[in-house]
Amino acid sequence: MGWSLEIIEVNNFKNMDQIKKITEKIIAFRNARDWEQFHKPKDLAISLSLEVAEVLEHFQWKSEEEIKDYIKNNKEEIGEELADVFNYLLIIAHDLKIDLGKASKDKIKKNAIKYPIKKAKGKHTKYNKL
Ligand SMILES: [Mg+2]
C-alpha cells in the first residue's frame, strides 16, 4: 500500500464530529466554572505537559514485564490521565482556533509521504535518514 492510498483513507474519515462534540462539552465545563480567565496558551501548554508526565508516572521505574501487569490492573487510571491529555489538547486547539481533526489528518498525510511504507516498514529511522 503506497502513501496515496493511505491519504485517501484519511480523507474518508467520517466521525470527526466526535471531536467537535467533546470540545463543546469541555468548553461548556470550563465556562460554567469561569476558568477561561486562567487558560492562557502558556498555562494550557504547561498543563498539557504536566498531564503527559502523569501518564509517564504510571510506567516510571517498571520493567517491561511489570508494565504489562500494571496496564492490565490499572487501565482506568491510565485512561483518566490520557483523557486529561486529550481534553487539554482539545481546549488548546479550540482557543487557538485550530481544527484538531483537520490538523491530525493533515499530519498523517504528511507523515505518509515522509515515511513511505517501502522505506520505513519495520524501521525506527527518522525520515531524513531513510
Ligand atoms: Mg491528571
Backbone and ligand atoms as CSV (ligand in chain L), in Angstrom:
chain,resi,resn,atom,element,x,y,z
A,1,MET,N,N,0.845,-1.200,0.000
A,1,MET,CA,C,0.000,0.000,0.000
A,1,MET,C,C,0.877,1.247,0.000
A,2,GLY,N,N,0.732,2.066,-0.990
A,2,GLY,CA,C,1.516,3.305,-1.082
A,2,GLY,C,C,0.898,4.424,-0.278
A,3,TRP,N,N,1.586,5.555,-0.198
A,3,TRP,CA,C,1.062,6.654,0.626
A,3,TRP,C,C,-0.213,7.247,0.069
A,4,SER,N,N,-0.428,7.161,-1.263
A,4,SER,CA,C,-1.637,7.765,-1.826
A,4,SER,C,C,-2.903,7.063,-1.322
A,5,LEU,N,N,-2.828,5.748,-1.160
A,5,LEU,CA,C,-3.989,5.022,-0.638
A,5,LEU,C,C,-4.215,5.376,0.836
A,6,GLU,N,N,-3.134,5.509,1.589
A,6,GLU,CA,C,-3.273,5.910,2.995
A,6,GLU,C,C,-3.957,7.276,3.096
A,7,ILE,N,N,-3.583,8.192,2.221
A,7,ILE,CA,C,-4.163,9.542,2.248
A,7,ILE,C,C,-5.645,9.505,1.892
A,8,ILE,N,N,-6.009,8.689,0.922
A,8,ILE,CA,C,-7.427,8.560,0.554
A,8,ILE,C,C,-8.224,8.051,1.760
A,9,GLU,N,N,-7.664,7.075,2.483
A,9,GLU,CA,C,-8.356,6.546,3.664
A,9,GLU,C,C,-8.554,7.632,4.721
A,10,VAL,N,N,-7.528,8.437,4.971
A,10,VAL,CA,C,-7.625,9.515,5.970
A,10,VAL,C,C,-8.686,10.519,5.550
A,11,ASN,N,N,-8.729,10.840,4.257
A,11,ASN,CA,C,-9.712,11.811,3.762
A,11,ASN,C,C,-11.141,11.317,3.930
A,12,ASN,N,N,-11.312,10.012,4.040
A,12,ASN,CA,C,-12.654,9.454,4.147
A,12,ASN,C,C,-13.148,9.291,5.584
A,13,PHE,N,N,-12.372,9.730,6.567
A,13,PHE,CA,C,-12.853,9.663,7.953
A,13,PHE,C,C,-14.173,10.416,8.053
A,14,LYS,N,N,-15.156,9.791,8.694
A,14,LYS,CA,C,-16.475,10.427,8.780
A,14,LYS,C,C,-16.801,10.941,10.182
A,15,ASN,N,N,-16.126,10.444,11.183
A,15,ASN,CA,C,-16.572,10.726,12.541
A,15,ASN,C,C,-15.820,11.842,13.244
A,16,MET,N,N,-15.335,12.829,12.502
A,16,MET,CA,C,-14.627,13.934,13.121
A,16,MET,C,C,-15.565,14.804,13.972
A,17,ASP,N,N,-16.888,14.630,13.770
A,17,ASP,CA,C,-17.859,15.353,14.591
A,17,ASP,C,C,-17.690,15.049,16.070
A,18,GLN,N,N,-17.207,13.836,16.368
A,18,GLN,CA,C,-16.978,13.463,17.768
A,18,GLN,C,C,-16.059,14.462,18.455
A,19,ILE,N,N,-14.999,14.851,17.774
A,19,ILE,CA,C,-14.046,15.801,18.349
A,19,ILE,C,C,-14.750,17.117,18.653
A,20,LYS,N,N,-15.585,17.571,17.720
A,20,LYS,CA,C,-16.320,18.834,17.933
A,20,LYS,C,C,-17.251,18.724,19.136
A,21,LYS,N,N,-17.931,17.586,19.247
A,21,LYS,CA,C,-18.895,17.411,20.347
A,21,LYS,C,C,-18.177,17.366,21.703
A,22,ILE,N,N,-17.083,16.653,21.765
A,22,ILE,CA,C,-16.339,16.570,23.032
A,22,ILE,C,C,-15.753,17.948,23.370
A,23,THR,N,N,-15.279,18.661,22.342
A,23,THR,CA,C,-14.747,20.015,22.572
A,23,THR,C,C,-15.840,20.917,23.155
A,24,GLU,N,N,-17.041,20.859,22.577
A,24,GLU,CA,C,-18.152,21.673,23.101
A,24,GLU,C,C,-18.404,21.356,24.571
A,25,LYS,N,N,-18.355,20.081,24.925
A,25,LYS,CA,C,-18.587,19.658,26.310
A,25,LYS,C,C,-17.519,20.214,27.249
A,26,ILE,N,N,-16.259,20.090,26.851
A,26,ILE,CA,C,-15.170,20.517,27.742
A,26,ILE,C,C,-15.150,22.049,27.867
A,27,ILE,N,N,-15.516,22.746,26.799
A,27,ILE,CA,C,-15.569,24.211,26.873
A,27,ILE,C,C,-16.757,24.647,27.740
A,28,ALA,N,N,-17.870,23.953,27.635
A,28,ALA,CA,C,-19.028,24.262,28.491
A,28,ALA,C,C,-18.668,24.019,29.960
A,29,PHE,N,N,-17.953,22.949,30.213
A,29,PHE,CA,C,-17.477,22.627,31.578
A,29,PHE,C,C,-16.622,23.787,32.101
A,30,ARG,N,N,-15.701,24.242,31.265
A,30,ARG,CA,C,-14.810,25.348,31.666
A,30,ARG,C,C,-15.607,26.637,31.902
A,31,ASN,N,N,-16.504,26.945,30.971
A,31,ASN,CA,C,-17.248,28.207,31.083
A,31,ASN,C,C,-18.141,28.236,32.319
A,32,ALA,N,N,-18.732,27.095,32.653
A,32,ALA,CA,C,-19.605,27.032,33.835
A,32,ALA,C,C,-18.823,27.348,35.108
A,33,ARG,N,N,-17.520,27.139,35.084
A,33,ARG,CA,C,-16.665,27.382,36.260
A,33,ARG,C,C,-15.882,28.681,36.169
A,34,ASP,N,N,-16.093,29.418,35.075
A,34,ASP,CA,C,-15.387,30.681,34.843
A,34,ASP,C,C,-13.870,30.495,34.909
A,35,TRP,N,N,-13.406,29.445,34.286
A,35,TRP,CA,C,-11.962,29.152,34.291
A,35,TRP,C,C,-11.237,29.665,33.051
A,36,GLU,N,N,-11.968,30.212,32.094
A,36,GLU,CA,C,-11.295,30.678,30.871
A,36,GLU,C,C,-10.232,31.727,31.223
A,37,GLN,N,N,-10.526,32.522,32.267
A,37,GLN,CA,C,-9.580,33.567,32.695
A,37,GLN,C,C,-8.194,33.006,33.040
A,38,PHE,N,N,-8.133,31.738,33.421
A,38,PHE,CA,C,-6.840,31.131,33.783
A,38,PHE,C,C,-6.177,30.430,32.595
A,39,HIS,N,N,-6.925,30.243,31.537
A,39,HIS,CA,C,-6.461,29.404,30.426
A,39,HIS,C,C,-5.702,30.192,29.366
A,40,LYS,N,N,-4.550,30.746,29.753
A,40,LYS,CA,C,-3.663,31.389,28.781
A,40,LYS,C,C,-2.937,30.273,28.033
A,41,PRO,N,N,-2.584,30.513,26.767
A,41,PRO,CA,C,-1.921,29.443,25.990
A,41,PRO,C,C,-0.722,28.835,26.705
A,42,LYS,N,N,0.108,29.667,27.332
A,42,LYS,CA,C,1.289,29.152,28.046
A,42,LYS,C,C,0.873,28.200,29.175
A,43,ASP,N,N,-0.113,28.624,29.944
A,43,ASP,CA,C,-0.534,27.794,31.076
A,43,ASP,C,C,-1.212,26.503,30.620
A,44,LEU,N,N,-1.933,26.587,29.507
A,44,LEU,CA,C,-2.541,25.373,28.951
A,44,LEU,C,C,-1.465,24.412,28.455
A,45,ALA,N,N,-0.424,24.971,27.813
A,45,ALA,CA,C,0.668,24.107,27.322
A,45,ALA,C,C,1.398,23.469,28.500
A,46,ILE,N,N,1.592,24.224,29.585
A,46,ILE,CA,C,2.217,23.660,30.793
A,46,ILE,C,C,1.327,22.543,31.345
A,47,SER,N,N,0.038,22.804,31.407
A,47,SER,CA,C,-0.898,21.798,31.936
A,47,SER,C,C,-0.885,20.535,31.084
A,48,LEU,N,N,-0.839,20.714,29.770
A,48,LEU,CA,C,-0.761,19.555,28.865
A,48,LEU,C,C,0.484,18.735,29.175
A,49,SER,N,N,1.601,19.432,29.326
A,49,SER,CA,C,2.865,18.750,29.599
A,49,SER,C,C,2.814,18.022,30.950
A,50,LEU,N,N,2.199,18.645,31.950
A,50,LEU,CA,C,2.079,18.010,33.265
A,50,LEU,C,C,1.210,16.759,33.196
A,51,GLU,N,N,0.152,16.834,32.406
A,51,GLU,CA,C,-0.710,15.656,32.272
A,51,GLU,C,C,0.010,14.521,31.542
A,52,VAL,N,N,0.827,14.876,30.552
A,52,VAL,CA,C,1.639,13.857,29.872
A,52,VAL,C,C,2.583,13.212,30.884
A,53,ALA,N,N,3.150,14.035,31.773
A,53,ALA,CA,C,4.041,13.498,32.809
A,53,ALA,C,C,3.283,12.537,33.724
A,54,GLU,N,N,2.001,12.825,33.975
A,54,GLU,CA,C,1.202,11.927,34.814
A,54,GLU,C,C,0.990,10.578,34.122
A,55,VAL,N,N,0.934,10.586,32.804
A,55,VAL,CA,C,0.877,9.312,32.068
A,55,VAL,C,C,2.193,8.565,32.277
A,56,LEU,N,N,3.293,9.279,32.115
A,56,LEU,CA,C,4.618,8.656,32.261
A,56,LEU,C,C,4.828,8.061,33.646
A,57,GLU,N,N,4.262,8.744,34.644
A,57,GLU,CA,C,4.423,8.302,36.030
A,57,GLU,C,C,3.961,6.851,36.218
A,58,HIS,N,N,2.953,6.456,35.436
A,58,HIS,CA,C,2.446,5.085,35.560
A,58,HIS,C,C,3.500,4.042,35.183
A,59,PHE,N,N,4.457,4.443,34.335
A,59,PHE,CA,C,5.411,3.473,33.802
A,59,PHE,C,C,6.815,3.614,34.384
A,60,GLN,N,N,7.022,4.728,35.082
A,60,GLN,CA,C,8.361,5.011,35.614
A,60,GLN,C,C,8.857,3.882,36.525
A,61,TRP,N,N,10.078,3.484,36.334
A,61,TRP,CA,C,10.815,2.503,37.148
A,61,TRP,C,C,10.351,1.068,36.976
A,62,LYS,N,N,9.388,0.823,36.119
A,62,LYS,CA,C,8.881,-0.543,35.960
A,62,LYS,C,C,9.567,-1.223,34.775
A,63,SER,N,N,9.791,-2.518,34.924
A,63,SER,CA,C,10.349,-3.297,33.814
A,63,SER,C,C,9.235,-3.539,32.789
A,64,GLU,N,N,9.605,-4.024,31.593
A,64,GLU,CA,C,8.614,-4.336,30.559
A,64,GLU,C,C,7.574,-5.328,31.089
A,65,GLU,N,N,8.056,-6.314,31.862
A,65,GLU,CA,C,7.166,-7.326,32.429
A,65,GLU,C,C,6.205,-6.697,33.446
A,66,GLU,N,N,6.737,-5.868,34.331
A,66,GLU,CA,C,5.894,-5.197,35.331
A,66,GLU,C,C,4.867,-4.283,34.663
A,67,ILE,N,N,5.275,-3.638,33.593
A,67,ILE,CA,C,4.369,-2.729,32.890
A,67,ILE,C,C,3.175,-3.489,32.306
A,68,LYS,N,N,3.437,-4.676,31.748
A,68,LYS,CA,C,2.328,-5.479,31.189
A,68,LYS,C,C,1.263,-5.752,32.249
A,69,ASP,N,N,1.698,-6.214,33.417
A,69,ASP,CA,C,0.759,-6.482,34.514
A,69,ASP,C,C,0.092,-5.196,34.986
A,70,TYR,N,N,0.905,-4.138,35.080
A,70,TYR,CA,C,0.386,-2.866,35.582
A,70,TYR,C,C,-0.740,-2.356,34.695
A,71,ILE,N,N,-0.538,-2.453,33.390
A,71,ILE,CA,C,-1.559,-1.974,32.453
A,71,ILE,C,C,-2.860,-2.767,32.637
A,72,LYS,N,N,-2.726,-4.079,32.768
A,72,LYS,CA,C,-3.917,-4.922,32.970
A,72,LYS,C,C,-4.720,-4.482,34.188
A,73,ASN,N,N,-3.994,-4.126,35.244
A,73,ASN,CA,C,-4.650,-3.834,36.520
A,73,ASN,C,C,-4.977,-2.361,36.743
A,74,ASN,N,N,-4.523,-1.480,35.834
A,74,ASN,CA,C,-4.699,-0.042,36.082
A,74,ASN,C,C,-5.203,0.706,34.846
A,75,LYS,N,N,-5.958,0.008,34.024
A,75,LYS,CA,C,-6.443,0.623,32.778
A,75,LYS,C,C,-7.250,1.893,33.027
A,76,GLU,N,N,-8.110,1.857,34.043
A,76,GLU,CA,C,-8.973,3.009,34.288
A,76,GLU,C,C,-8.156,4.245,34.652
A,77,GLU,N,N,-7.174,4.064,35.551
A,77,GLU,CA,C,-6.351,5.197,35.978
A,77,GLU,C,C,-5.519,5.749,34.822
A,78,ILE,N,N,-4.959,4.852,34.025
A,78,ILE,CA,C,-4.171,5.300,32.871
A,78,ILE,C,C,-5.089,6.029,31.884
A,79,GLY,N,N,-6.261,5.478,31.681
A,79,GLY,CA,C,-7.240,6.110,30.784
A,79,GLY,C,C,-7.619,7.504,31.240
A,80,GLU,N,N,-7.721,7.696,32.551
A,80,GLU,CA,C,-8.050,9.029,33.067
A,80,GLU,C,C,-6.957,10.039,32.737
A,81,GLU,N,N,-5.706,9.588,32.838
A,81,GLU,CA,C,-4.604,10.514,32.511
A,81,GLU,C,C,-4.563,10.804,31.013
A,82,LEU,N,N,-4.824,9.783,30.199
A,82,LEU,CA,C,-4.883,10.021,28.750
A,82,LEU,C,C,-6.023,10.989,28.424
A,83,ALA,N,N,-7.130,10.849,29.143
A,83,ALA,CA,C,-8.259,11.765,28.929
A,83,ALA,C,C,-7.885,13.193,29.318
A,84,ASP,N,N,-7.114,13.360,30.395
A,84,ASP,CA,C,-6.646,14.707,30.771
A,84,ASP,C,C,-5.813,15.318,29.651
A,85,VAL,N,N,-4.921,14.489,29.077
A,85,VAL,CA,C,-4.094,14.961,27.958
A,85,VAL,C,C,-4.987,15.355,26.782
A,86,PHE,N,N,-5.911,14.476,26.450
A,86,PHE,CA,C,-6.811,14.702,25.308
A,86,PHE,C,C,-7.637,15.974,25.513
A,87,ASN,N,N,-8.174,16.141,26.722
A,87,ASN,CA,C,-9.023,17.304,26.985
A,87,ASN,C,C,-8.231,18.609,26.901
A,88,TYR,N,N,-6.993,18.607,27.415
A,88,TYR,CA,C,-6.180,19.823,27.267
A,88,TYR,C,C,-5.861,20.101,25.800
A,89,LEU,N,N,-5.606,19.052,25.038
A,89,LEU,CA,C,-5.378,19.236,23.594
A,89,LEU,C,C,-6.584,19.914,22.946
A,90,LEU,N,N,-7.763,19.424,23.298
A,90,LEU,CA,C,-8.983,19.989,22.709
A,90,LEU,C,C,-9.154,21.447,23.097
A,91,ILE,N,N,-8.874,21.775,24.363
A,91,ILE,CA,C,-9.032,23.166,24.821
A,91,ILE,C,C,-8.028,24.078,24.102
A,92,ILE,N,N,-6.780,23.644,24.027
A,92,ILE,CA,C,-5.761,24.459,23.360
A,92,ILE,C,C,-6.141,24.672,21.894
A,93,ALA,N,N,-6.509,23.602,21.219
A,93,ALA,CA,C,-6.883,23.717,19.803
A,93,ALA,C,C,-8.081,24.656,19.648
A,94,HIS,N,N,-9.065,24.528,20.534
A,94,HIS,CA,C,-10.241,25.412,20.491
A,94,HIS,C,C,-9.828,26.864,20.641
A,95,ASP,N,N,-9.028,27.151,21.667
A,95,ASP,CA,C,-8.663,28.547,21.954
A,95,ASP,C,C,-7.797,29.146,20.845
A,96,LEU,N,N,-6.960,28.322,20.234
A,96,LEU,CA,C,-6.081,28.817,19.163
A,96,LEU,C,C,-6.757,28.731,17.792
A,97,LYS,N,N,-8.046,28.316,17.813
A,97,LYS,CA,C,-8.820,28.173,16.569
A,97,LYS,C,C,-8.122,27.249,15.555
A,98,ILE,N,N,-7.634,26.130,16.083
A,98,ILE,CA,C,-7.027,25.104,15.241
A,98,ILE,C,C,-8.018,23.944,15.155
A,99,ASP,N,N,-8.340,23.530,13.946
A,99,ASP,CA,C,-9.209,22.370,13.739
A,99,ASP,C,C,-8.338,21.127,13.944
A,100,LEU,N,N,-8.447,20.557,15.142
A,100,LEU,CA,C,-7.550,19.457,15.520
A,100,LEU,C,C,-7.772,18.222,14.643
A,101,GLY,N,N,-9.011,17.959,14.269
A,101,GLY,CA,C,-9.286,16.828,13.387
A,101,GLY,C,C,-8.587,17.012,12.050
A,102,LYS,N,N,-8.695,18.229,11.499
A,102,LYS,CA,C,-8.044,18.509,10.216
A,102,LYS,C,C,-6.525,18.493,10.372
A,103,ALA,N,N,-6.032,19.089,11.456
A,103,ALA,CA,C,-4.579,19.123,11.691
A,103,ALA,C,C,-4.033,17.702,11.796
A,104,SER,N,N,-4.777,16.841,12.485
A,104,SER,CA,C,-4.341,15.459,12.653
A,104,SER,C,C,-4.318,14.731,11.311
A,105,LYS,N,N,-5.395,14.898,10.544
A,105,LYS,CA,C,-5.451,14.250,9.224
A,105,LYS,C,C,-4.325,14.756,8.327
A,106,ASP,N,N,-4.108,16.075,8.345
A,106,ASP,CA,C,-3.042,16.658,7.506
A,106,ASP,C,C,-1.676,16.103,7.904
A,107,LYS,N,N,-1.485,15.922,9.218
A,107,LYS,CA,C,-0.195,15.416,9.692
A,107,LYS,C,C,0.007,13.947,9.303
A,108,ILE,N,N,-1.065,13.171,9.358
A,108,ILE,CA,C,-0.963,11.768,8.921
A,108,ILE,C,C,-0.577,11.712,7.449
A,109,LYS,N,N,-1.192,12.598,6.651
A,109,LYS,CA,C,-0.864,12.635,5.214
A,109,LYS,C,C,0.598,13.012,5.002
A,110,LYS,N,N,1.055,14.036,5.719
A,110,LYS,CA,C,2.466,14.452,5.604
A,110,LYS,C,C,3.396,13.308,5.988
A,111,ASN,N,N,3.045,12.618,7.082
A,111,ASN,CA,C,3.892,11.519,7.551
A,111,ASN,C,C,3.874,10.323,6.591
A,112,ALA,N,N,2.742,10.129,5.916
A,112,ALA,CA,C,2.665,9.038,4.938
A,112,ALA,C,C,3.650,9.291,3.796
A,113,ILE,N,N,3.834,10.557,3.449
A,113,ILE,CA,C,4.786,10.903,2.380
A,113,ILE,C,C,6.221,10.857,2.918
A,114,LYS,N,N,6.409,11.360,4.142
A,114,LYS,CA,C,7.753,11.364,4.742
A,114,LYS,C,C,8.265,9.957,5.027
A,115,TYR,N,N,7.335,9.076,5.390
A,115,TYR,CA,C,7.709,7.702,5.756
A,115,TYR,C,C,7.012,6.704,4.827
A,116,PRO,N,N,7.464,6.617,3.570
A,116,PRO,CA,C,6.830,5.646,2.661
A,116,PRO,C,C,6.992,4.231,3.219
A,117,ILE,N,N,5.954,3.438,3.116
A,117,ILE,CA,C,5.968,2.085,3.697
A,117,ILE,C,C,7.180,1.295,3.206
A,118,LYS,N,N,7.455,1.405,1.898
A,118,LYS,CA,C,8.579,0.654,1.320
A,118,LYS,C,C,9.889,0.935,2.036
A,119,LYS,N,N,10.093,2.198,2.411
A,119,LYS,CA,C,11.368,2.572,3.045
A,119,LYS,C,C,11.319,2.441,4.567
A,120,ALA,N,N,10.150,2.668,5.157
A,120,ALA,CA,C,10.086,2.827,6.613
A,120,ALA,C,C,9.610,1.579,7.367
A,121,LYS,N,N,9.032,0.627,6.655
A,121,LYS,CA,C,8.431,-0.531,7.334
A,121,LYS,C,C,9.452,-1.261,8.208
A,122,GLY,N,N,9.105,-1.396,9.482
A,122,GLY,CA,C,9.949,-2.141,10.418
A,122,GLY,C,C,11.171,-1.389,10.893
A,123,LYS,N,N,11.255,-0.086,10.560
A,123,LYS,CA,C,12.424,0.701,10.968
A,123,LYS,C,C,11.983,1.865,11.852
A,124,HIS,N,N,12.855,2.270,12.768
A,124,HIS,CA,C,12.553,3.449,13.583
A,124,HIS,C,C,13.420,4.636,13.175
A,125,THR,N,N,13.969,4.560,11.987
A,125,THR,CA,C,14.859,5.597,11.473
A,125,THR,C,C,14.076,6.877,11.163
A,126,LYS,N,N,14.654,8.027,11.512
A,126,LYS,CA,C,14.000,9.302,11.198
A,126,LYS,C,C,13.956,9.487,9.677
A,127,TYR,N,N,12.899,10.189,9.213
A,127,TYR,CA,C,12.638,10.288,7.765
A,127,TYR,C,C,13.840,10.804,6.956
A,128,ASN,N,N,14.620,11.703,7.527
A,128,ASN,CA,C,15.724,12.292,6.757
A,128,ASN,C,C,16.922,11.343,6.653
A,129,LYS,N,N,16.813,10.197,7.320
A,129,LYS,CA,C,17.907,9.203,7.256
A,129,LYS,C,C,17.476,7.917,6.538
A,130,LEU,N,N,16.221,7.906,6.065
A,130,LEU,CA,C,15.738,6.690,5.386
A,130,LEU,C,C,16.418,6.479,4.042
L,1,MG,MG,MG,-4.210,14.072,35.506
